[in-house]
Protein backbone atom coordinates (compact mmCIF):
# COMPACT_ATOMS: atom_id res chain seq x y z
CA UNK A 1 0.00 0.00 0.00
CA UNK A 2 1.28 3.48 -0.87
CA UNK A 3 2.19 5.68 2.08
CA UNK A 4 0.22 8.92 2.02
CA UNK A 5 0.21 12.25 3.77
CA UNK A 6 -2.49 14.90 4.09
CA UNK A 7 -1.17 18.44 4.56
CA UNK A 8 -3.50 21.43 4.73
CA UNK A 9 -2.37 24.86 3.53
CA UNK A 10 -1.93 25.90 7.18
CA UNK A 11 0.66 23.13 7.56
CA UNK A 12 2.72 24.35 4.58
CA UNK A 13 5.14 27.27 4.14
CA UNK A 14 6.60 29.12 1.19
CA UNK A 15 10.02 27.62 0.47
CA UNK A 16 9.06 24.20 1.85
CA UNK A 17 10.42 21.37 -0.27
CA UNK A 18 9.59 17.75 -0.88
CA UNK A 19 11.54 15.22 -2.96
CA UNK A 20 10.71 11.79 -4.32
CA UNK A 21 12.76 9.23 -6.22
CA UNK A 22 11.05 7.53 -9.14
CA UNK A 23 12.02 4.58 -11.33
CA UNK A 24 9.95 3.15 -14.20
CA UNK A 25 9.88 -0.42 -15.50
CA UNK A 26 9.20 -1.71 -19.01
CA UNK A 27 5.99 -3.22 -17.65
CA UNK A 28 4.86 0.22 -16.47
CA UNK A 29 5.69 1.67 -19.90
CA UNK A 30 3.70 -1.11 -21.60
CA UNK A 31 0.72 -0.61 -19.28
CA UNK A 32 0.75 3.18 -19.70
CA UNK A 33 0.93 2.89 -23.49
CA UNK A 34 -1.90 0.33 -23.55
CA UNK A 35 -4.13 2.46 -21.31
CA UNK A 36 -3.51 5.72 -23.18
CA UNK A 37 -3.25 4.36 -26.72
CA UNK A 38 0.27 5.77 -27.03
CA UNK A 39 1.63 3.70 -29.92
CA UNK A 40 4.84 5.69 -30.40
CA UNK A 41 7.50 3.14 -31.40
CA UNK A 42 10.19 4.76 -29.20
CA UNK A 43 8.27 3.38 -26.18
CA UNK A 44 8.35 -0.25 -27.41
CA UNK A 45 11.15 -0.68 -29.95
CA UNK A 46 14.84 -0.14 -29.17
CA UNK A 47 15.74 0.50 -32.84
CA UNK A 48 13.10 3.24 -33.07
CA UNK A 49 14.34 4.76 -29.81
CA UNK A 50 17.94 4.73 -31.13
CA UNK A 51 16.91 6.38 -34.41
CA UNK A 52 15.27 9.20 -32.46
CA UNK A 53 17.85 9.37 -29.64
CA UNK A 54 21.22 7.99 -30.82
CA UNK A 55 23.11 6.18 -28.11
CA UNK A 56 20.17 5.17 -25.90
CA UNK A 57 20.39 1.65 -24.52
CA UNK A 58 16.68 0.99 -24.06
CA UNK A 59 13.23 2.20 -25.03
CA UNK A 60 12.12 5.65 -23.83
CA UNK A 61 9.77 6.14 -20.88
CA UNK A 62 6.82 8.27 -22.05
CA UNK A 63 6.89 11.82 -20.72
CA UNK A 64 3.19 11.45 -19.95
CA UNK A 65 3.91 8.51 -17.64
CA UNK A 66 6.45 10.60 -15.74
CA UNK A 67 4.08 13.58 -15.62
CA UNK A 68 1.11 11.54 -14.41
CA UNK A 69 3.27 9.93 -11.72
CA UNK A 70 4.32 13.42 -10.58
CA UNK A 71 0.65 14.44 -10.48
CA UNK A 72 0.02 11.36 -8.37
CA UNK A 73 2.57 12.62 -5.84
CA UNK A 74 0.45 15.76 -5.34
CA UNK A 75 -2.49 13.56 -4.32
CA UNK A 76 -0.56 11.14 -2.12
CA UNK A 77 2.58 12.77 -0.67
CA UNK A 78 2.72 16.57 -1.08
CA UNK A 79 0.35 18.09 -0.10
CA UNK A 80 -1.19 14.62 -0.12
CA UNK A 81 -4.52 12.84 0.11
CA UNK A 82 -7.45 15.12 -0.66
CA UNK A 83 -5.35 17.57 -2.72
CA UNK A 84 -6.69 18.49 -6.13
CA UNK A 85 -4.39 19.29 -9.04
CA UNK A 86 -5.55 22.49 -10.72
CA UNK A 87 -2.75 22.82 -13.26
CA UNK A 88 0.60 21.25 -14.08
CA UNK A 89 2.79 22.70 -16.81
CA UNK A 90 6.01 20.77 -17.43
CA UNK A 91 8.69 21.86 -19.85
CA UNK A 92 10.12 19.55 -22.52
CA UNK A 93 12.48 16.87 -21.20
CA UNK A 94 16.10 17.70 -22.08
CA UNK A 95 17.05 14.04 -22.47
CA UNK A 96 15.11 10.79 -22.50
CA UNK A 97 14.48 8.71 -19.40
CA UNK A 98 14.98 4.96 -19.85
CA UNK A 99 13.39 2.11 -17.89
CA UNK A 100 15.33 1.43 -14.71
CA UNK A 101 16.87 4.89 -14.51
CA UNK A 102 16.19 6.82 -11.33
CA UNK A 103 14.82 10.35 -11.50
CA UNK A 104 14.44 12.72 -8.58
CA UNK A 105 11.45 15.05 -8.43
CA UNK A 106 11.75 18.07 -6.15
CA UNK A 107 8.81 20.32 -5.32
CA UNK A 108 9.20 23.78 -3.80
CA UNK A 109 6.27 25.89 -2.65
CA UNK A 110 6.49 29.37 -4.15
CA UNK A 111 3.13 30.82 -3.07
CA UNK A 112 0.23 30.03 -0.77
CA UNK A 113 -3.04 31.90 -1.21
CA UNK A 114 -5.82 30.43 0.90
CA UNK A 115 -5.87 26.73 0.05
CA UNK A 116 -4.18 27.23 -3.34
CA UNK A 117 -0.53 26.19 -3.42
CA UNK A 118 1.84 27.18 -6.25
CA UNK A 119 4.74 24.79 -6.69
CA UNK A 120 7.89 24.90 -8.80
CA UNK A 121 9.27 21.50 -9.60
CA UNK A 122 12.47 20.11 -11.00
CA UNK A 123 13.20 16.64 -12.32
CA UNK A 124 16.84 15.53 -12.30
CA UNK A 125 18.63 12.30 -13.06
CA UNK A 126 20.41 10.40 -10.28
CA UNK A 127 23.56 12.49 -10.86
CA UNK A 128 21.65 15.75 -10.37
CA UNK A 129 21.50 16.76 -14.06
CA UNK A 130 18.29 18.68 -14.68
CA UNK A 131 15.89 16.89 -17.05
CA UNK A 132 12.95 19.30 -16.87
CA UNK A 133 11.24 21.97 -14.81
CA UNK A 134 7.59 22.72 -14.30
CA UNK A 135 5.01 24.64 -12.36
CA UNK A 136 1.91 23.34 -10.64
CA UNK A 137 -1.08 24.78 -8.83
CA UNK A 138 -2.72 22.51 -6.28
CA UNK A 139 -5.72 22.93 -3.99
CA UNK A 140 -4.68 21.61 -0.58
CA UNK A 141 -7.14 19.58 1.50
CA UNK A 142 -9.06 21.46 4.18
CA UNK A 143 -9.05 20.71 7.91
CA UNK A 144 -12.32 18.78 7.73
CA UNK A 145 -10.87 16.44 5.13
CA UNK A 146 -7.67 16.03 7.17
CA UNK A 147 -9.70 15.04 10.24
CA UNK A 148 -11.56 12.43 8.18
CA UNK A 149 -8.24 11.19 6.72
CA UNK A 150 -6.70 10.83 10.18
CA UNK A 151 -9.72 8.81 11.26
CA UNK A 152 -9.21 6.45 8.30
CA UNK A 153 -5.55 5.72 8.98
CA UNK A 154 -5.00 2.12 9.94
CA UNK A 155 -8.44 0.98 8.83
CA UNK A 156 -8.59 -1.96 6.45
CA UNK A 157 -10.16 -0.93 3.11
CA UNK A 158 -13.45 -2.58 2.08
C-alpha positions as CSV (number, residue, x, y, z in Angstrom):
1,X,0.0,0.0,0.0
2,X,1.3,3.5,-0.9
3,X,2.2,5.7,2.1
4,X,0.2,8.9,2.0
5,X,0.2,12.3,3.8
6,X,-2.5,14.9,4.1
7,X,-1.2,18.4,4.6
8,X,-3.5,21.4,4.7
9,X,-2.4,24.9,3.5
10,X,-1.9,25.9,7.2
11,X,0.7,23.1,7.6
12,X,2.7,24.3,4.6
13,X,5.1,27.3,4.1
14,X,6.6,29.1,1.2
15,X,10.0,27.6,0.5
16,X,9.1,24.2,1.8
17,X,10.4,21.4,-0.3
18,X,9.6,17.7,-0.9
19,X,11.5,15.2,-3.0
20,X,10.7,11.8,-4.3
21,X,12.8,9.2,-6.2
22,X,11.1,7.5,-9.1
23,X,12.0,4.6,-11.3
24,X,10.0,3.1,-14.2
25,X,9.9,-0.4,-15.5
26,X,9.2,-1.7,-19.0
27,X,6.0,-3.2,-17.7
28,X,4.9,0.2,-16.5
29,X,5.7,1.7,-19.9
30,X,3.7,-1.1,-21.6
31,X,0.7,-0.6,-19.3
32,X,0.8,3.2,-19.7
33,X,0.9,2.9,-23.5
34,X,-1.9,0.3,-23.5
35,X,-4.1,2.5,-21.3
36,X,-3.5,5.7,-23.2
37,X,-3.3,4.4,-26.7
38,X,0.3,5.8,-27.0
39,X,1.6,3.7,-29.9
40,X,4.8,5.7,-30.4
41,X,7.5,3.1,-31.4
42,X,10.2,4.8,-29.2
43,X,8.3,3.4,-26.2
44,X,8.3,-0.2,-27.4
45,X,11.2,-0.7,-30.0
46,X,14.8,-0.1,-29.2
47,X,15.7,0.5,-32.8
48,X,13.1,3.2,-33.1
49,X,14.3,4.8,-29.8
50,X,17.9,4.7,-31.1
51,X,16.9,6.4,-34.4
52,X,15.3,9.2,-32.5
53,X,17.8,9.4,-29.6
54,X,21.2,8.0,-30.8
55,X,23.1,6.2,-28.1
56,X,20.2,5.2,-25.9
57,X,20.4,1.7,-24.5
58,X,16.7,1.0,-24.1
59,X,13.2,2.2,-25.0
60,X,12.1,5.6,-23.8
61,X,9.8,6.1,-20.9
62,X,6.8,8.3,-22.0
63,X,6.9,11.8,-20.7
64,X,3.2,11.4,-20.0
65,X,3.9,8.5,-17.6
66,X,6.5,10.6,-15.7
67,X,4.1,13.6,-15.6
68,X,1.1,11.5,-14.4
69,X,3.3,9.9,-11.7
70,X,4.3,13.4,-10.6
71,X,0.6,14.4,-10.5
72,X,0.0,11.4,-8.4
73,X,2.6,12.6,-5.8
74,X,0.4,15.8,-5.3
75,X,-2.5,13.6,-4.3
76,X,-0.6,11.1,-2.1
77,X,2.6,12.8,-0.7
78,X,2.7,16.6,-1.1
79,X,0.4,18.1,-0.1
80,X,-1.2,14.6,-0.1
81,X,-4.5,12.8,0.1
82,X,-7.4,15.1,-0.7
83,X,-5.4,17.6,-2.7
84,X,-6.7,18.5,-6.1
85,X,-4.4,19.3,-9.0
86,X,-5.6,22.5,-10.7
87,X,-2.7,22.8,-13.3
88,X,0.6,21.3,-14.1
89,X,2.8,22.7,-16.8
90,X,6.0,20.8,-17.4
91,X,8.7,21.9,-19.9
92,X,10.1,19.5,-22.5
93,X,12.5,16.9,-21.2
94,X,16.1,17.7,-22.1
95,X,17.0,14.0,-22.5
96,X,15.1,10.8,-22.5
97,X,14.5,8.7,-19.4
98,X,15.0,5.0,-19.9
99,X,13.4,2.1,-17.9
100,X,15.3,1.4,-14.7
101,X,16.9,4.9,-14.5
102,X,16.2,6.8,-11.3
103,X,14.8,10.3,-11.5
104,X,14.4,12.7,-8.6
105,X,11.4,15.0,-8.4
106,X,11.8,18.1,-6.2
107,X,8.8,20.3,-5.3
108,X,9.2,23.8,-3.8
109,X,6.3,25.9,-2.6
110,X,6.5,29.4,-4.1
111,X,3.1,30.8,-3.1
112,X,0.2,30.0,-0.8
113,X,-3.0,31.9,-1.2
114,X,-5.8,30.4,0.9
115,X,-5.9,26.7,0.1
116,X,-4.2,27.2,-3.3
117,X,-0.5,26.2,-3.4
118,X,1.8,27.2,-6.3
119,X,4.7,24.8,-6.7
120,X,7.9,24.9,-8.8
121,X,9.3,21.5,-9.6
122,X,12.5,20.1,-11.0
123,X,13.2,16.6,-12.3
124,X,16.8,15.5,-12.3
125,X,18.6,12.3,-13.1
126,X,20.4,10.4,-10.3
127,X,23.6,12.5,-10.9
128,X,21.7,15.8,-10.4
129,X,21.5,16.8,-14.1
130,X,18.3,18.7,-14.7
131,X,15.9,16.9,-17.1
132,X,13.0,19.3,-16.9
133,X,11.2,22.0,-14.8
134,X,7.6,22.7,-14.3
135,X,5.0,24.6,-12.4
136,X,1.9,23.3,-10.6
137,X,-1.1,24.8,-8.8
138,X,-2.7,22.5,-6.3
139,X,-5.7,22.9,-4.0
140,X,-4.7,21.6,-0.6
141,X,-7.1,19.6,1.5
142,X,-9.1,21.5,4.2
143,X,-9.1,20.7,7.9
144,X,-12.3,18.8,7.7
145,X,-10.9,16.4,5.1
146,X,-7.7,16.0,7.2
147,X,-9.7,15.0,10.2
148,X,-11.6,12.4,8.2
149,X,-8.2,11.2,6.7
150,X,-6.7,10.8,10.2
151,X,-9.7,8.8,11.3
152,X,-9.2,6.5,8.3
153,X,-5.6,5.7,9.0
154,X,-5.0,2.1,9.9
155,X,-8.4,1.0,8.8
156,X,-8.6,-2.0,6.5
157,X,-10.2,-0.9,3.1
158,X,-13.5,-2.6,2.1
